[in-house]
């Protein structure tokens, strides 16, 4: 086994990719394409769209509670049984029908995709959602497995009548739950010749009985050792490294407090890729990659630290959402790469037009990439959001909404400070009486900013009826964190700030 240890270590040391990682979920391809595309050519064309771009890794997700291929150990998505497909859900019906069409033709989409990835020079990974509980408020839904339906005692809160997904997620302290997922992982490793397998602990992120989340650390540490042993066995059989990745919350303390001790996994050599990431509600523009590196110590150099970005943006929990555009993704990448991320991992960025700007924006994203150089060479937006997944008792670091009269300090991470062009600080106000007459003064790092014309289309910003803009002096900007403030001096009613961002255009001058 010495050759295998050396080979895996070498692969880990050199595998930090210059491009981006993209996750393809378990339903998207099947649910959004016509039956006519359920062919070998149709499957290959899906991979081909990423060939020749900056995409280095495709994480292909074959499962939530059921698999989108014919499994020997789990329910397949078309084996509905007593469960029900909502009659008005065309995407759901198409997903079930198209997955079955491929099976009937003898086509395994994940086999075709992984082989095509290798032909096109893209790393092919399988991503396993470790606790997906979509639509558990409806126990009859077709996505639910017979395992979940038949074992309510295995849930975090057995007997819960609230319908809340966090209560109906499975409890990984129960050996049968861990065994259920282990069977699938064993099958996937045997079935597909892949470059790695990912345990997606962020789908949905709560894996232990309420109040006992932190006690789950030892359980998941032991489980990760089991899975690492399986990938090592697969590496020996395949004759090449089969790596292991994990998705965890954005803060090391949040991950540890929920049982997902990513730092320990890195230190122990249990993972090759670690993805600190939000869950779903919003992207997180303040992922402390430097803290992950510091806490992991020298072992951090042996793994890929990939900063995870979601498709949605919210300024605060329960607030209105908007999808990312190309500029906001660049802003996220500029901050993450500046802080030491090896790459960016995109979740829910699936073809063909998941972003504001549509297919053209998506192609620009794939072709330009999100290296620090690429992210800072063109306009970028840095947006105030919050942390959507933290451990019990932890702050979600919410900064908005904020009163406009108080001049509250709002912190943003800008990555490298721009040396040229124009930087605008933007404050979004909701609809309300007198919103059109509100007067704000703005500073960045205590340096006054110059008021310029309002943004012409405030509807582009979630929940905003007006977006005030201020030009920031380049000399006031700093690498890393910058502090912006808005204050009212006029006597009108206090304005509420519900959106704050900084837009950097390295070329344009006013």
Residue pairs with C-beta under 8 A, 6 or more apart in sequence:
1 232
1 236
4 232
4 235
4 236
7 235
7 240
7 241
8 232
8 235
8 241
8 243
8 272
9 302
11 241
11 243
11 272
12 241
12 243
12 272
12 302
12 303
12 304
13 301
13 302
15 243
15 272
15 304
16 304
16 342
16 343
17 56
17 57
17 123
17 304
17 342
17 343
18 54
18 56
18 343
18 369
18 371
19 53
19 54
19 55
19 56
19 57
19 343
19 369
19 370
19 371
20 54
20 55
20 56
20 57
20 343
20 344
20 345
20 346
20 365
20 366
20 369
20 370
21 55
21 56
21 57
21 58
21 59
21 275
21 306
21 343
21 344
21 345
21 346
22 50
22 55
22 57
22 58
22 59
22 345
22 346
22 349
22 350
23 59
23 61
23 127
23 345
23 346
23 347
23 348
23 349
24 58
24 59
24 60
24 61
24 350
25 61
25 348
25 350
26 61
26 62
26 63
26 64
26 67
26 68
26 77
26 129
27 64
27 68
27 77
27 91
27 95
28 350
29 46
29 109
30 38
30 68
30 94
30 95
30 96
30 98
30 99
31 91
31 92
31 94
31 95
31 98
32 91
32 94
33 42
33 94
33 98
35 94
35 97
35 98
35 101
36 42
37 45
38 98
38 101
38 102
38 105
38 107
39 105
39 107
40 107
40 112
43 102
43 107
43 109
43 112
43 113
43 116
44 112
44 116
46 113
46 351
47 58
47 113
47 116
47 117
47 120
47 122
48 116
48 120
49 351
49 366
50 58
50 120
50 122
50 366
51 120
51 121
51 122
52 120
53 366
53 367
53 369
54 366
54 367
54 368
54 369
54 370
54 371
54 374
55 122
55 366
56 122
56 123
56 343
57 122
57 123
57 125
57 195
58 113
58 117
58 122
58 123
58 124
58 125
59 125
59 126
59 127
59 198
59 245
59 345
60 110
60 113
60 114
60 124
60 125
60 126
60 127
61 126
61 127
61 128
61 129
61 200
62 68
62 69
62 110
62 126
62 128
62 188
63 71
63 74
63 128
63 129
63 132
63 184
64 129
64 132
64 134
64 143
64 203
65 75
65 132
65 133
65 143
65 144
65 145
65 147
65 148
66 74
66 75
66 76
66 77
66 79
66 143
66 144
66 145
67 74
67 75
67 76
67 77
67 184
68 76
68 77
68 95
68 99
68 109
69 76
69 99
69 103
69 108
69 109
69 110
70 76
70 103
70 108
71 184
71 187
72 187
73 183
73 184
73 186
73 187
74 145
74 147
74 183
74 184
74 187
75 81
75 145
75 146
75 147
76 99
76 103
77 95
77 96
77 99
77 142
77 143
78 96
78 97
78 99
78 100
78 103
80 96
80 142
81 146
82 140
83 140
83 141
83 142
83 143
83 144
83 149
84 140
84 141
84 142
85 92
85 93
85 96
85 142
86 92
86 141
86 142
92 142
96 142
99 109
102 108
102 109
108 191
110 126
110 191
110 192
111 191
111 192
113 124
114 124
114 126
114 192
114 193
114 194
115 124
115 193
117 123
117 124
118 124
118 193
123 195
123 196
124 192
124 194
124 195
125 194
125 195
125 196
125 197
125 198
125 245
126 188
126 192
126 194
126 196
126 197
126 198
127 197
127 198
127 200
127 245
128 181
128 184
128 185
128 188
128 197
128 198
128 199
128 200
129 200
129 203
130 172
130 181
130 199
130 200
130 201
130 203
130 207
131 169
131 170
131 172
131 201
131 203
131 204
131 205
131 206
131 207
132 203
132 204
133 165
133 168
133 169
133 170
133 204
134 141
134 143
134 165
135 141
135 143
135 144
136 144
136 148
136 163
136 165
136 168
136 169
137 163
137 164
137 165
139 149
147 154
147 180
148 154
148 170
151 176
152 158
152 159
154 170
154 171
154 174
154 176
154 177
155 167
155 168
155 169
155 170
155 171
156 166
156 167
156 168
156 169
156 170
156 171
156 206
156 207
156 208
156 209
156 210
157 167
157 168
157 209
157 210
160 167
160 168
165 204
166 204
166 206
167 210
169 204
169 206
169 207
170 177
170 207
171 177
171 207
171 208
171 209
172 178
172 207
172 208
172 216
172 219
172 220
172 223
172 259
173 208
173 209
173 212
173 215
173 216
173 219
178 219
178 223
182 226
182 227
185 197
185 199
185 227
185 230
186 230
188 194
188 197
189 197
189 230
189 231
189 233
189 234
189 242
190 234
193 238
194 242
195 240
195 241
195 242
195 243
196 231
196 241
196 242
196 243
196 244
196 245
196 272
196 273
197 227
197 231
197 242
197 243
197 244
197 245
198 244
198 245
198 246
198 247
198 273
198 275
199 224
199 227
199 244
199 245
199 246
199 247
200 246
200 247
201 207
201 220
201 246
201 247
201 248
201 260
202 247
202 248
202 249
202 277
202 278
202 279
202 308
202 389
203 247
204 279
205 249
205 258
205 279
205 389
206 213
206 258
207 213
207 216
207 220
207 258
207 259
207 260
208 215
208 216
208 219
208 258
208 259
210 392
211 392
213 257
213 258
213 259
213 391
213 392
214 256
214 257
214 258
214 259
214 391
215 259
216 258
216 259
217 256
217 259
217 261
217 264
219 259
220 259
220 260
220 261
221 261
221 264
221 265
221 268
221 270
224 244
224 246
224 265
224 270
224 271
225 268
225 270
227 244
228 244
228 269
228 270
228 271
231 242
231 243
231 244
234 242
235 241
235 242
241 272
243 272
243 273
244 270
244 271
244 272
244 273
245 271
245 272
245 273
245 274
245 275
246 260
246 262
246 265
246 271
246 273
246 274
246 275
247 275
247 277
247 308
247 345
248 255
248 260
248 262
248 274
248 275
248 276
248 277
249 255
249 258
249 260
249 276
249 277
249 278
249 279
249 387
249 389
249 390
249 391
250 276
250 277
250 278
250 284
250 286
250 287
250 288
250 308
250 387
250 389
251 276
251 288
251 291
251 387
251 390
251 394
252 262
252 263
252 276
252 288
252 291
252 292
252 295
253 391
253 394
254 387
254 389
254 390
254 391
254 394
255 261
255 262
255 263
255 276
256 262
256 263
256 264
256 391
257 390
257 391
257 392
257 393
257 394
258 389
258 391
262 271
262 274
262 276
262 292
263 292
263 295
263 296
264 270
265 271
265 274
266 274
266 296
266 299
266 300
266 302
266 303
267 296
267 297
267 299
269 299
269 302
271 303
272 303
272 304
273 303
273 304
273 306
274 292
274 303
274 304
274 305
274 306
275 306
275 307
275 308
275 345
276 287
276 289
276 292
276 305
276 307
276 308
277 284
277 287
277 307
277 308
277 309
277 310
277 345
277 347
278 284
278 308
278 309
278 310
278 387
278 388
278 389
279 310
279 388
279 389
280 310
280 312
280 348
280 388
281 310
281 312
281 314
281 317
281 321
281 388
282 310
282 312
282 313
282 314
282 315
282 321
282 385
282 386
282 388
283 309
283 310
283 311
283 312
283 313
283 324
283 328
283 332
283 383
283 385
284 309
284 310
284 385
284 386
284 387
284 388
285 331
285 332
285 335
285 382
285 383
285 384
285 385
285 412
285 413
286 335
286 385
286 387
286 397
286 411
286 413
287 307
287 308
287 335
287 336
287 339
287 341
288 339
289 305
289 307
289 336
289 339
289 340
289 341
290 339
290 340
292 300
292 305
293 300
293 305
293 340
296 303
304 342
304 343
305 340
305 341
305 342
306 341
306 342
306 343
306 344
306 345
307 332
307 333
307 336
307 337
307 339
307 341
307 343
307 344
307 345
308 344
308 345
308 346
308 347
309 324
309 329
309 332
309 333
309 336
309 344
309 345
309 346
309 347
309 349
310 347
310 348
311 323
311 324
311 346
311 347
311 348
311 349
311 354
311 355
312 321
312 322
312 323
312 324
312 348
313 321
313 322
313 323
313 324
313 328
313 383
313 385
313 462
314 320
314 321
314 385
314 386
314 388
314 462
315 383
315 384
315 385
315 386
315 400
315 401
315 462
315 463
315 498
315 499
315 500
316 386
316 398
316 399
316 400
316 401
316 498
317 386
317 388
317 396
317 398
319 400
319 462
319 463
319 498
320 462
320 463
321 462
322 356
322 460
322 461
322 462
323 354
323 355
323 356
324 332
324 355
324 356
325 355
325 356
325 357
325 361
325 381
326 355
326 357
326 361
326 364
326 365
327 378
327 379
327 380
327 381
327 503
328 380
328 381
328 383
329 346
329 355
329 365
329 370
330 370
330 374
330 375
330 376
330 378
330 379
330 380
330 381
331 375
331 380
331 381
331 382
331 383
331 415
331 504
332 344
333 344
333 370
333 371
333 372
333 374
333 375
334 372
334 375
334 376
334 380
334 382
334 414
334 415
334 416
335 382
335 413
335 414
335 415
336 344
337 344
337 370
337 371
337 372
337 375
337 415
338 372
338 413
338 415
338 416
338 479
338 480
339 413
339 415
343 370
344 370
348 354
349 355
349 362
349 365
351 362
352 359
352 362
353 359
353 361
353 362
354 362
355 361
355 362
355 365
356 460
357 364
368 374
368 378
372 415
372 416
375 415
376 415
376 416
376 418
376 504
376 506
377 506
378 506
378 507
379 503
379 504
379 505
379 506
379 508
380 503
380 504
381 501
381 502
381 503
381 504
382 412
382 413
382 414
382 415
382 501
382 502
382 503
382 504
383 412
383 499
383 500
383 501
384 399
384 400
384 410
384 412
384 499
384 500
384 501
386 396
386 397
386 398
386 399
386 400
387 395
387 396
387 397
388 396
390 396
399 408
399 410
399 411
399 500
400 410
400 497
400 498
400 499
400 500
401 496
401 497
401 498
402 408
402 410
402 496
402 497
402 500
403 494
403 495
403 496
403 497
404 427
404 429
404 438
404 440
404 486
404 487
404 488
404 494
404 495
404 496
404 497
405 487
405 488
405 494
405 495
406 487
407 485
407 486
407 487
408 485
409 483
409 484
409 485
410 483
410 484
410 485
410 497
410 500
411 481
411 482
411 483
412 481
412 482
412 484
412 500
412 501
412 502
413 480
413 481
413 482
414 477
414 478
414 479
414 480
414 481
414 482
414 502
414 504
415 479
415 480
416 479
417 474
417 477
417 478
417 479
417 482
418 474
418 477
418 504
418 506
419 474
419 506
420 474
420 506
420 507
421 474
421 504
421 505
421 506
421 507
421 508
421 509
422 471
422 504
422 505
422 508
422 509
422 510
423 471
423 472
423 474
423 477
423 502
423 503
423 504
423 505
424 452
424 469
424 470
424 471
424 472
424 502
424 503
424 505
425 442
425 444
425 449
425 469
425 470
425 471
425 472
425 484
425 500
425 501
425 502
426 455
426 461
426 467
426 468
426 469
426 470
426 499
426 500
426 501
426 502
426 503
427 440
427 442
427 467
427 468
427 470
427 486
427 497
427 499
427 500
428 458
428 461
428 463
428 464
428 466
428 467
428 497
428 498
428 499
428 500
429 435
429 438
429 464
429 465
429 466
429 467
429 468
429 495
429 496
429 497
429 498
430 463
430 464
430 465
430 496
430 498
431 465
432 465
432 493
432 496
433 493
434 492
434 493
435 465
435 466
435 495
436 466
437 490
437 492
438 466
438 468
438 488
438 490
438 492
438 495
439 488
439 489
439 490
439 492
440 451
440 468
440 470
440 486
440 487
440 488
440 495
441 448
441 486
441 487
441 488
441 489
442 448
442 449
442 451
442 468
442 470
442 484
442 485
442 486
442 487
443 449
443 484
443 485
444 472
444 473
444 476
444 477
444 482
444 483
444 484
444 485
444 502
445 476
445 477
445 478
445 482
445 483
446 483
446 485
447 472
447 473
447 475
447 476
449 470
449 471
449 472
449 473
449 476
450 470
450 471
451 468
451 469
451 470
452 469
452 470
452 471
452 510
453 469
454 466
454 467
454 468
454 469
455 461
455 467
455 468
455 469
458 464
458 465
458 466
458 467
461 467
461 499
462 499
463 498
463 499
464 498
464 499
467 499
468 486
471 510
472 502
482 502
484 500
484 502
486 497
486 500
488 494
488 495
